């Protein structure tokens, strides 16, 4: 279902599983280490403990950073129960930021479209200026059941 929403240059690219909590454990540091080649677009998929599926397409590799990075190709999505895609609004460039304690996608006014903590057990989703998204999970703060990162290249 996500295929048609990806940038046209990536639609025929193979998907490669880079990280999954079932295989690699729950660790943001491990996710950064296994996150793929520099510049490789990635798909972040999450299932919370309420069986809701959602995530983000990132136009680049997930990595630690001092500031926000990424491009307007980045988007958030949710399956609730049908696919909803939240694209860049153009209001800011707060696409992705990662440090040892937090991974954030989207932002503005102190709120993040999607955030994950350092042990990848907890996260949150709030409406944000970058994507004008709805809350991706039934709760603004959620517990992660499964998480996968796929490389597209």
C-alpha positions in Angstrom: 0.0 0.0 0.0 2.9 2.4 0.6 4.5 1.7 -2.8 2.5 4.3 -4.8 3.3 7.0 -2.2 7.1 6.6 -2.5 9.1 8.9 -4.7 8.9 7.6 -8.3 12.7 6.8 -8.4 12.2 4.3 -5.6 9.1 2.5 -6.7 10.9 -0.4 -8.4 13.8 -0.6 -5.9 14.1 -3.7 -3.7 13.4 -3.4 0.0 16.1 -4.7 2.4 15.4 -5.3 6.1 18.1 -3.3 8.0 16.9 -3.5 11.5 14.1 -5.2 13.4 13.5 -5.5 17.1 12.7 -9.2 16.9 16.2 -9.9 15.5 18.3 -7.0 16.7 16.8 -6.1 20.1 15.3 -2.8 21.4 18.1 -0.2 21.1 18.3 3.2 19.3 22.1 2.9 19.1 21.8 -0.5 17.3 19.2 1.0 15.0 21.7 3.8 14.1 24.5 1.2 13.5 22.4 -1.0 11.3 20.6 1.9 9.6 22.1 1.4 6.1 24.4 3.1 3.7 24.7 6.9 3.9 22.0 8.5 1.8 19.9 5.3 1.5 16.2 6.1 1.8 14.5 4.3 4.7 11.1 3.2 5.8 10.4 3.1 9.5 7.5 0.8 10.5 6.1 0.5 14.0 3.4 -1.6 15.5 2.3 -0.5 19.0 0.9 -2.7 21.8 -2.6 -1.8 20.6 -1.8 -3.4 17.2 -1.8 0.0 15.4 0.7 0.2 12.5 2.3 3.5 11.5 5.6 5.1 10.7 7.7 7.3 8.4 9.4 7.3 5.1 12.7 9.1 5.4 14.5 10.3 2.2 17.8 9.4 3.8 19.6 7.2 6.3 18.5 7.3 10.0 21.5 8.6 11.9 22.7 10.6 14.9 22.7 14.4 14.2 23.2 17.7 15.8 20.3 19.2 13.9 17.4 18.3 11.7 18.1 16.7 8.3 16.2 15.3 5.4 14.1 16.5 2.5 10.5 17.3 1.6 10.1 13.7 0.3 9.9 12.6 4.0 6.4 11.7 5.2 4.5 10.1 8.1 1.8 7.5 7.6 -0.7 5.5 9.6 -3.0 2.5 8.9 -6.1 3.4 10.9 -7.6 1.2 9.5 -6.9 2.5 6.0 -3.6 4.1 4.9 -3.3 7.8 5.6 -0.2 9.7 4.4 0.9 13.0 5.8 3.2 14.9 3.5 5.5 17.9 4.0 3.5 21.2 4.4 6.5 23.5 3.6 6.1 25.3 6.9 9.5 24.2 8.3 12.3 21.8 7.6 12.1 19.7 10.8 12.3 16.4 9.0 14.4 14.1 11.1 16.7 14.5 14.1 18.4 11.8 16.1 20.6 11.7 19.2 21.4 9.0 21.7 18.2 9.6 23.7 15.6 10.3 21.1 14.7 9.9 17.4 12.3 12.6 16.1 10.4 13.0 12.8 8.6 16.2 12.2 8.3 19.1 14.6 7.2 22.6 15.4 6.1 24.4 18.6 7.8 21.8 20.8 5.8 18.9 19.4 7.0 16.0 17.2 5.0 14.1 14.6 6.7 10.9 15.8 9.4 10.3 18.5 11.0 7.2 19.9 13.0 6.9 23.1 16.5 5.4 23.4 15.4 1.9 24.3 12.7 1.8 21.6 10.0 0.8 24.1 8.2 4.1 24.2 7.3 6.7 21.7 4.8 9.4 20.9 3.0 11.2 18.1 1.5 14.6 18.1 0.1 16.8 15.3 3.1 18.9 14.0 3.7 21.8 11.6 6.0 19.8 9.4 3.3 17.3 8.2 0.0 18.7 9.6 -0.5 15.1 10.7 -3.1 13.4 13.0 -1.8 11.5 16.0 -0.5 8.3 14.4 -1.3 6.0 17.3 -4.6 5.8 19.2 -2.7 7.3 22.2 -0.3 10.3 22.0 2.2 8.2 23.9 2.5 4.5 23.1 4.5 1.4 23.8 6.3 -0.3 20.9 5.5 -4.0 20.1 7.6 -4.3 16.9 9.8 -1.9 14.9 11.5 -2.4 11.6 13.7 -0.3 9.4 13.8 -1.1 5.6 16.3 0.3 3.2 15.2 1.2 -0.3 18.1 1.1 -2.8 
